[in-house]
Amino acid sequence: MHLIDGNQIATALIAELKAEVATFTGRKPCLTLVRVGDDPASVSYVKKKEKTAAEIGVTSRIILPPVTITQAELFALIDGLNADPTVDGILVQSPLPKHLDEVAVFRRVSPAKDVDGFNTLNLGKVAQEDDTGFVSCTPAGIMELLARSGTDLKGKHVVVLGRSLIVGKPIALLALQKRAGANATVTICHSGTTNLPALTRQADVLIAAIGRPEFVTADMVKPGAIVIDVGINRVPDATKKTGYRLTGDVHFPTVAPLCAMITPVPGGVGPMTVALLMKNTVKAFHLRAAP
């Protein structure tokens, strides 16, 4: 079993971006992060994004509207950022408070600055295999992990567990694409799927993004499969100082020995998501600078 080290691969990608940004004269790429409320995971993610941006040489701006902000006020804030010529990328941190319509907020971000890849137009560009769009960071990170681990999906059966807009649907579209590294046969499973283990056992590559801790067990995995665990779940653990431990959607102790390759949690897909956000921000800078 080979462990796919997301930290190591993300570090290599960040070093490449840092070297590229160092060659830019004048204004550096600028990423604006909007965080509404104090969800602990969101606070931690935004800090990580800010730190990584600084490391690369990307300017980051953090905007912290009050948790009481209305939909109209948040739209006005996004409209201002869309119109600001010094802002290349905009990320509205998910999840948003319940009174805000998250999909409508994602749609409000200009497609040209939507470095999170959630705008309807950018999702459509993934379906059309149009490289001028932005691919959402976690699916793009998974493809990068697979490519840099020497995995070509051509002819392989990829089974995706989960159908979210953030991971499940876009990763299925990316794996299907008619291009180098992709060309997979893809099955998408979800909460409505019957006889789930029979389908997951067919997977050459199993991508678990179902949001349920340690849901994937050894009986669901074919020996020799590659397993990508997208889940980040906090489960109570009295032995930890924090009172919880982080675990993925895969029961790592029993599944890992079966696998050819597997991502750990933490230290697998997570670091790649942040690295790809930076890659998208640099891409947005180039696209906006182009005549």
C-alpha positions as CSV (number, residue, x, y, z in Angstrom):
1,M,0.0,0.0,0.0
2,H,1.3,3.4,-1.0
3,L,0.2,6.5,0.9
4,I,-0.6,9.5,-1.4
5,D,1.0,12.4,0.5
6,G,-1.2,15.4,-0.2
7,N,1.1,17.7,1.9
8,Q,4.1,16.8,-0.2
9,I,2.3,17.2,-3.6
10,A,0.7,20.5,-2.5
11,T,4.1,21.8,-1.3
12,A,5.6,21.1,-4.7
13,L,2.7,22.9,-6.5
14,I,3.0,25.9,-4.1
15,A,6.7,26.1,-4.8
16,E,6.0,26.2,-8.6
17,L,3.4,29.0,-8.1
18,K,5.7,31.0,-5.9
19,A,8.5,30.8,-8.5
20,E,6.0,31.9,-11.2
21,V,4.5,34.8,-9.1
22,A,8.1,36.0,-8.3
23,T,8.6,36.7,-12.1
24,F,5.6,39.1,-12.2
25,T,6.4,42.8,-12.3
26,G,4.0,45.4,-10.9
27,R,0.8,44.3,-9.2
28,K,0.6,40.8,-7.8
29,P,-2.5,38.5,-8.1
30,C,-5.1,39.4,-5.5
31,L,-7.6,37.0,-3.8
32,T,-10.4,38.3,-1.7
33,L,-11.9,35.9,0.9
34,V,-15.3,36.6,2.3
35,R,-16.2,34.8,5.5
36,V,-19.6,35.3,7.1
37,G,-19.9,34.1,10.7
38,D,-17.5,32.2,13.0
39,D,-17.9,28.5,12.0
40,P,-14.7,27.0,13.5
41,A,-13.8,25.0,10.4
42,S,-14.3,28.1,8.2
43,V,-12.1,30.2,10.4
44,S,-9.4,27.6,10.2
45,Y,-9.7,27.3,6.4
46,V,-9.6,31.0,5.7
47,K,-6.4,31.4,7.9
48,K,-4.8,28.5,6.0
49,K,-5.7,30.2,2.6
50,E,-4.4,33.5,3.8
51,K,-1.1,31.9,5.0
52,T,-0.6,30.0,1.7
53,A,-1.3,33.2,-0.4
54,A,1.3,35.1,1.6
55,E,3.8,32.2,1.0
56,I,3.3,32.4,-2.8
57,G,3.2,36.2,-3.0
58,V,-0.5,36.5,-3.7
59,T,-2.2,39.4,-2.0
60,S,-5.1,38.4,0.1
61,R,-7.9,40.5,1.5
62,I,-10.2,39.2,4.2
63,I,-13.7,40.6,4.5
64,L,-15.7,39.6,7.6
65,P,-19.3,40.8,7.3
66,P,-21.6,40.5,10.3
67,V,-23.4,37.2,10.6
68,T,-26.7,39.2,10.3
69,I,-25.8,40.4,6.7
70,T,-28.8,40.1,4.4
71,Q,-28.8,38.5,1.0
72,A,-29.1,41.9,-0.7
73,E,-26.2,43.3,1.4
74,L,-24.0,40.3,0.5
75,F,-24.9,40.7,-3.2
76,A,-23.9,44.4,-3.0
77,L,-20.6,43.5,-1.4
78,I,-19.9,40.9,-4.1
79,D,-20.9,43.3,-6.9
80,G,-18.4,45.8,-5.5
81,L,-15.6,43.1,-5.6
82,N,-16.7,42.1,-9.2
83,A,-16.2,45.7,-10.3
84,D,-12.9,46.2,-8.5
85,P,-10.0,46.0,-11.1
86,T,-7.5,45.2,-8.4
87,V,-9.3,41.9,-7.3
88,D,-8.5,38.8,-9.4
89,G,-10.3,36.1,-7.4
90,I,-13.2,36.1,-5.0
91,L,-14.0,33.2,-2.6
92,V,-17.1,33.2,-0.4
93,Q,-16.4,30.7,2.3
94,S,-18.9,27.9,2.6
95,P,-21.0,27.1,4.7
96,L,-23.0,30.4,4.9
97,P,-25.5,31.1,7.7
98,K,-28.9,29.4,7.0
99,H,-30.7,32.6,6.1
100,L,-28.5,33.1,3.0
101,D,-29.0,31.2,-0.3
102,E,-25.6,29.7,-0.9
103,V,-26.1,28.8,-4.6
104,A,-27.4,32.3,-5.4
105,V,-24.3,33.8,-3.7
106,F,-22.0,31.6,-5.8
107,R,-23.9,32.7,-8.9
108,R,-23.4,36.3,-8.0
109,V,-19.6,36.1,-8.2
110,S,-18.4,37.1,-11.6
111,P,-17.4,33.9,-13.6
112,A,-14.0,35.6,-14.4
113,K,-13.2,35.9,-10.7
114,D,-14.9,32.7,-9.5
115,V,-11.7,30.9,-8.4
116,D,-13.8,28.5,-6.3
117,G,-15.4,27.2,-9.5
118,F,-19.0,27.2,-8.3
119,N,-20.6,29.7,-10.7
120,T,-23.1,28.0,-13.1
121,L,-21.0,29.1,-16.1
122,N,-17.8,27.5,-14.7
123,L,-19.5,24.3,-13.9
124,G,-20.9,24.3,-17.5
125,K,-17.4,24.9,-18.8
126,V,-16.2,21.7,-17.0
127,A,-19.0,19.8,-18.8
128,Q,-18.0,21.3,-22.1
129,E,-14.3,20.7,-21.5
130,D,-13.6,24.4,-21.9
131,D,-10.2,25.3,-20.2
132,T,-11.0,29.0,-19.9
133,G,-13.2,28.3,-16.9
134,F,-12.2,27.5,-13.3
135,V,-12.6,24.0,-11.9
136,S,-13.7,23.8,-8.2
137,C,-10.6,23.3,-6.1
138,T,-11.2,20.0,-4.4
139,P,-12.0,18.1,-7.6
140,A,-9.1,19.8,-9.4
141,G,-6.9,18.8,-6.5
142,I,-8.0,15.2,-6.7
143,M,-7.1,15.1,-10.4
144,E,-3.7,16.7,-9.6
145,L,-3.1,14.1,-6.8
146,L,-3.8,11.3,-9.2
147,A,-1.7,12.7,-12.0
148,R,1.3,13.4,-9.8
149,S,1.0,9.9,-8.2
150,G,1.3,8.4,-11.7
151,T,-2.3,7.3,-12.0
152,D,-3.8,7.6,-15.5
153,L,-7.6,7.1,-15.4
154,K,-7.9,5.9,-19.0
155,G,-10.0,2.8,-19.2
156,K,-10.4,2.6,-15.4
157,H,-13.7,2.4,-13.6
158,V,-14.0,5.3,-11.2
159,V,-16.8,5.1,-8.6
160,V,-17.7,8.4,-7.0
161,L,-19.5,8.2,-3.6
162,G,-21.5,11.5,-3.3
163,R,-23.2,13.9,-5.7
164,S,-22.5,17.3,-4.3
165,L,-21.9,20.3,-6.5
166,I,-18.6,20.9,-4.6
167,V,-17.1,17.5,-5.2
168,G,-19.2,14.6,-6.5
169,K,-20.6,16.1,-9.7
170,P,-17.5,18.0,-10.9
171,I,-15.0,15.1,-10.1
172,A,-17.3,12.8,-12.2
173,L,-17.2,15.2,-15.1
174,L,-13.4,15.6,-14.9
175,A,-12.7,11.9,-14.8
176,L,-15.0,11.5,-17.9
177,Q,-13.3,14.1,-19.9
178,K,-11.7,13.2,-23.3
179,R,-8.2,14.2,-22.4
180,A,-4.9,12.9,-21.1
181,G,-5.1,11.5,-17.5
182,A,-9.0,11.2,-17.7
183,N,-11.1,9.0,-20.1
184,A,-12.5,7.0,-17.2
185,T,-15.8,5.1,-17.0
186,V,-17.6,6.7,-14.1
187,T,-20.4,5.5,-11.8
188,I,-21.9,8.0,-9.3
189,C,-23.4,6.5,-6.1
190,H,-25.4,8.4,-3.4
191,S,-27.8,7.9,-0.6
192,G,-30.5,6.6,-3.0
193,T,-28.2,3.9,-4.5
194,T,-29.3,0.3,-3.8
195,N,-26.7,-2.5,-3.2
196,L,-23.9,0.1,-2.8
197,P,-21.1,-2.3,-1.8
198,A,-21.6,-4.3,-5.1
199,L,-20.9,-1.1,-7.0
200,T,-18.0,0.2,-4.9
201,R,-16.3,-3.2,-5.2
202,Q,-16.1,-2.7,-9.0
203,A,-14.0,0.5,-8.6
204,D,-10.4,0.7,-9.8
205,V,-10.5,4.2,-8.3
206,L,-13.0,4.9,-5.4
207,I,-13.6,8.6,-4.5
208,A,-15.4,8.9,-1.2
209,A,-17.1,12.2,-0.8
210,I,-20.2,11.3,1.1
211,G,-19.6,13.3,4.4
212,R,-20.1,10.3,6.7
213,P,-17.3,9.3,9.0
214,E,-15.6,6.0,8.2
215,F,-18.6,4.9,6.0
216,V,-16.4,3.0,3.5
217,T,-15.4,-0.3,5.1
218,A,-13.2,-3.2,3.8
219,D,-16.1,-5.2,2.3
220,M,-16.8,-2.2,0.0
221,V,-13.3,-2.1,-1.6
222,K,-11.7,-4.3,-4.3
223,P,-8.2,-5.4,-3.4
224,G,-5.7,-3.3,-5.3
225,A,-8.0,-0.3,-5.7
226,I,-6.9,3.3,-5.4
227,V,-9.0,5.1,-2.7
228,I,-9.3,8.9,-2.5
229,D,-10.9,10.0,0.8
230,V,-12.4,13.5,0.5
231,G,-14.2,13.4,3.9
232,I,-13.1,15.5,6.8
233,N,-15.3,14.7,9.8
234,R,-14.9,15.6,13.5
235,V,-15.7,12.6,15.7
236,P,-15.7,12.8,19.5
237,D,-12.5,11.4,21.1
238,A,-12.0,11.7,24.8
239,T,-8.2,10.9,24.4
240,K,-7.6,14.1,22.4
241,K,-7.0,17.5,23.9
242,T,-9.5,19.0,21.5
243,G,-12.1,16.4,22.4
244,Y,-12.4,15.2,18.8
245,R,-10.3,13.6,16.1
246,L,-10.4,14.1,12.4
247,T,-11.4,11.2,10.2
248,G,-12.3,10.6,6.6
249,D,-15.2,8.9,4.9
250,V,-13.1,5.7,4.8
251,H,-12.3,3.4,7.7
252,F,-8.6,3.7,7.1
253,P,-7.3,0.9,9.4
254,T,-9.2,-1.8,7.6
255,V,-9.3,-0.4,4.1
256,A,-5.7,0.8,3.7
257,P,-4.1,-2.7,3.7
258,L,-6.3,-3.6,0.7
259,C,-5.3,-0.6,-1.4
260,A,-2.7,0.0,-4.0
261,M,-2.8,3.6,-3.0
262,I,-4.9,5.7,-0.5
263,T,-5.0,9.3,0.7
264,P,-4.8,9.8,4.5
265,V,-7.1,12.2,6.5
266,P,-5.7,14.7,7.3
267,G,-2.9,15.3,4.9
268,G,-4.5,13.9,1.7
269,V,-7.0,15.9,-0.4
270,G,-7.2,18.9,2.1
271,P,-3.9,20.5,1.3
272,M,-4.5,20.2,-2.4
273,T,-7.8,22.2,-2.2
274,V,-5.9,25.2,-0.9
275,A,-3.0,24.8,-3.5
276,L,-5.5,24.6,-6.4
277,L,-7.3,27.8,-5.1
278,M,-4.0,29.6,-5.5
279,K,-3.4,28.0,-8.9
280,N,-6.9,29.3,-10.0
281,T,-6.1,32.8,-8.6
282,V,-2.9,33.0,-10.6
283,K,-4.8,31.8,-13.7
284,A,-7.5,34.5,-13.1
285,F,-4.7,37.1,-12.9
286,H,-3.3,35.9,-16.3
287,L,-6.8,35.8,-17.9
288,R,-7.6,39.3,-16.7
289,A,-4.1,40.7,-17.8
290,A,-4.5,39.1,-21.3
291,P,-5.4,41.7,-24.0
